[in-house]
Amino acid sequence: MDYRVLVINPGSTSTKIALFEGEKRLFQETLRHSAEDLAPFAAIMDQVDFRRSCIEKVLAEKEVALDSLHAVCARGGQIPPCPSGAFVVDEEMCNYLYGVVHAAHASNLGCVIAYGIAKAQGIPAYIYDSVAVDEMCDTARITGMPMIQRRMLGHTLNTRAMAMKCAAEILHKPFEECRFVVCHLGGGGSVRLFVGGKMVDGIRDDELMFAPERCGGLAAQELIELCFSGEYTKAELMKFVRGAGGLKAHLGTSSAQEVEARICEGDEKAKAVYEAMLYGVAKTIGALAAGAGGNIDRIILTGGIAHSQYVTTYLTDKLSFIAPIEVMAGEFEMEALAAGACRVLSGEEIPHTFGELVC
């Protein structure tokens, strides 16, 4: 049966929605929210009714009958650290997300909006591969400072979707029998190690590699000195970590296409910074491959920047001695959300419940 699933993926200034019937995408829209639109809302969760009304307006314009839906699936929010896969959205989860105030992420909106639409139709709402997925092995968590533990963050949905796709369509093996290193490259970046169907380790863009808008790992002593130098506020330094670091800090742009154009025009500084970023990506991938003892079936390159031949050629030259490189460029979050919901509806996957995390 081809289940009809509404998919919701909120970002800071946009809301992506799509309607799927099985694997077929019937339509996809990106709803843009201007600064003026969002100005009346003091907190992220104050936007729930506004964003839901925007979604329902588009569905009405496209004559989508809400009673034709089998489920609603959203990008998962900042629930407590959790396993990968599907979670049923319920009132307890929604109430928890309303309580997330510090650095609240727009993905929290998706859960609540999905629940509201689904509840009105008497159908289930799910989240899939939440931003809070953390399956890191205990050894990988320990750092040299007992008060700081490593944790998973970022790009779970797309990296896991590409790993599962590679297992099924390229290796023709069960996902649980494969070993992958998956690198997502966009405005931010992260690299994940998949073993036995789990993300057992991952390196973020504030740990080692830097990315177009992220600072990457830094020498701790120098960073601490900078923090206490009085030259920057906490907010300014945090912006370098996420939003204004990386290519943006060095070259004034986070656009990989623009940087590559500058390189073609002979800009040596652009070339040096860009290749430094890619060098860090290669080292990060190599580090996780070493964590797996070098026993890797595929290195997968995904995200928007993986469309670049400059990038894929550089990384293939550096890394093909470890394992074959599979380029799976782009972001497939909407497809991954729909596919996850369909697996639950068909009984192929049993969803988790929020109560499992907080009991």
N, C-alpha and C positions, 0 to 999 in steps of 0.2 A: 504494500500500500504506500502511495506517495503522500506523506503527511505534509500538511500546510503549516508552515512555521513562520511567525513574524520575528525578525531579528532586530535587536536594538543595541547600538554601540555608541554611547555618549562620549564626546571629547570635551575639552575645556570650552571651546567656542563653536561646537557643532554637534549634531546628533545624526549618526548614520542609521538608516533603517533599510531593511530589505525584506521581501516576501519570497519564500522558497516553497516549492512543491516538490518534495523529495530533493534531488540534486539540482533541479532546474530553478534558476533564479528568475522570478517573474518580473521583479523590478528592484531597483536600488536607488535611494535618494540620500543626499547629504544636505541636511537642514542647517543653514548657517545662522549663528546667533551673534548679532553685533554687540559691541560694548554698550550701546544704548539699550538693547534688549535686556541685557543681563544686569545693568546698573541697579535696578530696584532690589536686587536680591543680595542680602548681606552674606549669606552662607550658601554653599553648594546645594544643600538639600532644600533650600527655599525655592529652587528652580523646578521642583518635581511637577507641579501643576502646569506651569508654563510650558515645559518641554513635552509633557504628555498631550497638551492641547495642540501643539504644533504637529506631533505625530498623527493624532487622530484627524486633524484637518487634511493632511496629505492622504491618509487612507480613505477618507470620504471622497476627496477629489478623484482618486483612482478607483472609486466604487468597489473597494475591498470590503466585503461583508465580514464583520468581526466574528459572526457566528460560524464562519467557514473555517476558522483557525482551529488547529489541533493543539497548539502550544505557542507560548511566547518564550524566546530565549535571549538573554542579555549578556553582555560582557560583564564578568563578575567583578564585584567591588572589594573593598578592603575589609573582608571578614578575617577572623583569626587565621593563622597559618593552616593550610589545608592540603589534602591530596589533590591530584589532578582529576579531571573528569567533571561530571555533572553534579550540581546541587539543586535540590528543590528549594524554590524561594517561598518563604512563609512569613508570617507576621513577625516572628521572633527575629529572623534575619533582617527584615526591614527596620525594626526598632533598633537593632544593634547599629545599623548603618547611619541612622539618624543621630546616634551618639558619637560618631566619629567626627571630631572637630578639627584636630591638629592635622594639617596638610591633607585635608579631605580631597579625594580623587573623584573626578567626574564619573567614573565607572560606578560609583555608589548609586548614582541616579538610575542607572539601567535596571538594577534589581527592583527598585521600588516602583518604577514605571511599568515594568513587565508584570509585576504582581498585581498592580491596579487594573491593567487591561485584562489580564488572564482571569482574575477573580470575578470580574463583571460577566465573563462568558462561561464561567464554571469549567475552565480548562487549566492545565498546569502551567506554571512559570518555572523556568530553569535559568541558572547561570552555568557557564561552562569554562573550564580552565581559567579560573579567577586570577586576577593580578596577585592574589595572596597565596597561590600554589607554592608550596615549599616541601620538597621531598629530599632535601639534601641529607647525605649520610652524615652520621655524627662526627666522623673524623674530619670532614671538610668544614665543619662549623667552627672548630677551635682556632683561635688566633693567639698571638703572643701577649695579648692583654685580656685577662680573664673577664673583665667587665664588658668586653665587646665580642659578640659572636657573629659569624658570617650568616647571611640569610639570602634566600632567593628573592629577586625582584625583577619584574619587567618581562614582557614579550613571551609569556608562557603560551598564550593562545596560538600565535602564529608558528612558533618554533616547534611545538608539539604536533600541530597539524601537519607541518611539512615532514617531520620525522615519521608520522604514521603513513603519510602518502608515499614517501620513499620506500618504506617497508612493503606496502601493499603493491605498488605499481612498478617499482624498479627492481627491488630485491625478491619480491614474491615470497616473502617470509613473514611469519607472525611478528608483529611489532615487539613483543616481549623477548624475541630471540635475536634482536638486532642491537647493535652498538653504534650510536651516532654522536658526532659533535655537530651542533647546529648553531650557526652564527647569524643573528639578525642585525642588519645594518640599515638604520634610517636616521632620523634626527638624533636618536639615541642608539645604543647598541648593547647587545649582551650575547654571551655564548653559553650554550647548555650542553651538558653531557647526559645522554640517555643510555641507560643500561637496564635490561630486564623490564622495559616498559616504564621506567621511572626516571625522573630528572634527579640524578644523584648528586650533581654538582653544577654550578653555574658561576660565571664571572660577569659582574656588572660593569657598566661604563664609568663607575667611580672607584673601581678596584685596580684595573690594569690598563686595558685599552682605553683610548679616548675616542670620541665620536663627534659628529658635526656640531652638536650643541652641549657636549658633556666634557668635563675636564679630565676624566680618567684617573688612574692611580697617581699619587704624588708622594714625594719624600716626606715622611711624617715630621721630621724635625723642622724642615723648612716651612711646611704648612703651619705648624704650631707657631713658629716665629711670626709668620704672616698674620695669623689670627690675632696675635697680641701686639702687633706693630702699631695699631691705632690708625693705619692708613685706610682700612676698609671696615665697614659695618658687617655684622653677621649676615644680614640680608644680602649684601653685595657679594660676599664670598659664597653663600649658598646658591646664588644665581650663576656663578661660575661652575658650580658642581652640576647644575641642571638648568640649561637654558641659554647661558652666555659663554660657555667654555668651548674647548675644542676648536674646530675650524672658525667658528664665529669669533672667538677671542683673538685668534691670530690674523685672520683674513677679512673680518668684517662681514662674512656671509656664512650661512650654514648650508648653502646649496652646493651639493657635490657637482652638479652640472655646470654651475658658474665657475667653480674652482677648476674643473677640467678644461673649460674654455680658456681660462687664464693660462693654464699650463700649455695649451696648444699655441697660445700667443707668445710663449717664451718667458712667462713669469716664473723665475727660479724659486722665489720664496713660496709661491703657491705649490710648486712641485715638491719642495722640501717638506712643507707642513703636511700635505696630502699623503705623501709616502711615509711620513712618520706615523700618521694615523693608521695606515694599512700595515705598517711594520708592527705596531702594537696589536692590531687585530690578529695578525699571524702568530705572534708570540702567545696571545691569549688562547687561541685555538690549540696551539702546540702544548700549552700547559695542561689543558683538559685532556688532550690525547695522552699525555704522559701519565695523568691521573688514572687513566684506564689501561695503563701498561702498554700503550701503543696498539692495542687490539681494537681497531675501529673499522666498521664496515664502510661508512661513508662520512665525509665532511660535507655538510649541506650549507650553502650560502643562500640566505633569503633576505627579505626586506627590500625597500625601494632602491637602495644603492647597489644591490646585486644585479640590477639591470645594466650596470656599467661594465663594458668590456675591459676598460682600464683596470677596474677593481678586481674583476674575476681572473683576469690574466695574471695580475700581480700575486694574488693569493694562491692561485693554482701553481705558479712557479715556486712559491715558498713552501707549499704544504702537500703537494701530491706524493711526496715520499712517504707520508704517513698513511694515506688512504685515497681512493678515488674521490674527486670533487664533484658534487652534484649542485648545479645552479638551479635554484627554485625561486626565481626573483619575484618580488612583489609582496603584498600583504593579503592574506586570505582569511582574515578574521571573521568576516561575515559568513563565508562558506563553512568555516570551522564551527561556528556557533550553530548553524542550521544542521550540519551533519551530526553534531553531538546530541542535539535534541531528538533527531530522528532515530539515533541509536537507542536512546532511552525509550522512546515511544514504541519501537519495534521489539523491545525486550532484550536487545543485544547488550545493553549496559544498564546496570542498576545505579540509580543516582544516590548520592550521599544526602544526608539531612544536616541542617545547621545544628541541631541538637547534639550531634556526634562531636562537635567542636567545643561546645560550651558546657557539656554535662560533667 
